[in-house]
Amino acid sequence: MYGKLTALALCTAAACVGSNAQAKDLTGWFVNGGVGSAHYHASYEGVDLGKESDAGFQINGGWRSRFIGIEGGYVDLGSVSGSDGAGDSAKLTGKGWTLGLNGHFNPTDKWYISARAGFFRWTLDARLDLADGAGGTTRYSGSEHGLNGYAGLGTGVDFNRHWSLGVNFDYYKINKHHLNIDTKMYSVTAEYRF
């Protein structure tokens, strides 16, 4: 999935560059952010563990030369939780730092297509509360870290040289010790260019 999304992002970028569609020079620093819905699909050694979703957000900053740039940012993928009705409960929270390339291409004067891909340094925080049968609970918690990738595509409107508003689809890969969590985030984004 990650390879297909990266290939699609690169093809979109090549099509826009190849047709000389980029009409404006967006060279300079930028900051953008988005809020939306993160959708998890987890598996362990090929066994499906299920799907969940929660609210998430991302914030990025970087520098762009004309329409290609470098970005760094932070993403909070929300959390998923569950309980068994007998006092046992579990919660898993995902977040991480990103570093990669981005593109902002204008097929027309106002409409843009964006693409991004890079490294995702993720952290999973887990908490497990187990009922002891005497009215109390015992809490276990831990964290796991790893480095995988992310990629995304977006589209929207450039209102002027400084402001954009759009929608994005981003994919974040979390994979370690046979645990695989595919996370898709759909978000509304805004960008300011200095």
N, C-alpha and C positions, 0 to 999 in steps of 0.2 A: 504494500500500500504506500509506504513512504517513498519508494523508488518511483512509483507511478505518479504520485503527486509532485515530486521534484521534477520529473520529466515534463509534466504538464506545465509547471511554472516556468521552466526554461523555454519550452516551445512558445508559450504566450509571450515571454520577453523577446524572443527572437523574432516573432511575427511583428511585434510593435516596432522593434528596432529596424528590422528589414524593410518595413514600409515607410520609414521616416515619419512615423506618426507623431513622434514627440515634438510638440510645437513650442514648449516652454522650457526654460532652463531652471531647474529646481535645485541648483547647487547651493549647499549650505546645511546648517544644523536643523534637526527636526525633533519633535517629540510627539508621540501618539499614544493613545490608550483605547481600550475597548472593554465593554461589559457584555456578558452573554451567558450562554448555557454550555456547560462542559458535560460530555457524554462519555462514560467509561464502559469498556468491555474488557473483562479480565478472563485470563485462562492460566492454568498451571499445568505444565507438561502436557499440553494439548486438551486438557479437560476444561470445558466451559464453566466459569465461575459466575457468570451472569453479567447483567448490564445495570447501570445506575446513571443518574444525572444530577447536577447541582449547578448553582450559579458560579460563575468564575469571572476573573478580570485579568487584564494584562496592561503593562505600561512599557514603552520602549523609547529609546532615544538613540540618535545617531547622526551620521553625516552622509550626505548624498552628493555625488558629482553628476550633474545633469539629471539622470534618472536611475542610476545604480549606486547603491551605498552600502554601508556597514551599519549594523544595529546591535544594541545590547539591551536587555530588558529583564523584566520579572513577570512571571505568570503565576496566578493562584487558580488552581483547577477545582477549588471547592473541596467538598468531602462527601463521603457516603457512609451511612451508618445503618445499623440494624439491631434488633433485639429479638429474643425468643419468647418473651412474655413471662419467663420464670426468673427475671432479674438479671440475666446475662445480656450484655450488649457489647458492640464493637463499633469502632469508628476509624476510617482511613482518610487521611488528608493528603492531597498532592499539590506540590508547588515547585518552582525552580527558576533558574536563571538561563537566559538565552543569549547566544552570540552568533551572528550570521550575516548574510547578505540580504539586501532587499532591493526591490525595484518599484518604481512608480511611473507608469507609462500612460500617455494620453492619446488614445485613438482619435478623439475630438478635442475641442478646446476645453470643455468642462468635464467630460467623462474620463475616468481613469480606471486602469486595471493595475492591481498590485500583486507582487509575488515575493515570497520570503522563504528562506531555508537556512538551517545552520545547526549548531550544537545546543542540546538541552541538558543542563546539569540539574537533575531533579532530586527531590527529597520526598519520601513517603513517611508520614508519621502515623503510627498505629497505636490504638488504645483498646484494651480489652478489659471489661469489668465482669467478673464472675461472682455470682451470688454464692455465699457460703452456707446457705440453708438456715442460718440463725438470725437473719435480718440484716446482715452486713454484706459487703462486697470486697473483693480483692482486685486491685487494679494492676494490670501489666501494660507496659508501654515500651515503644522502641521506634527507631528510625532506620531507614535504609536510604542510601544515596547511590547515584549512578550517572553515567553520561551516555545519552543517546542523541536522537535528532528531532528536529521539528521542521515543518514546512507549512506554507499557507498560501491561499489565493484570496483576493478581495476585489471589490469594485465599488465605485461611488462617484461623487461629484466634487470637483475642485471649485469652490465658490470664488476664490481669488488666489493670488500668489501665496497667501499665508494659510488659508483654512480649507480643510477637506472633511467630508463626512461620508461614511460608507459602511459596507458590511463585509465581514471576513469569515472564511473557513480556515481553521488551523488544526493541524494534526501534531500531537505530541506523543513520542514513543517512550514507553517505560518498560524496560526488559532487563531482568537480572535473576539469576538462579532459577531458571525455568518459569519464572513468573512473568507474564506478558500482559501489560495493560495498555490497550489502544485508547487514546483519549482524543476525541474530536471536540473542538470548541467553535460554536457559531456565535458571532459577536457583532455588535454595532460599534463602529470605531470613529474617532475623530483625530485629526492630525493638525498640528501647527508647525509651520516652517518659518524659521527666523530669517 
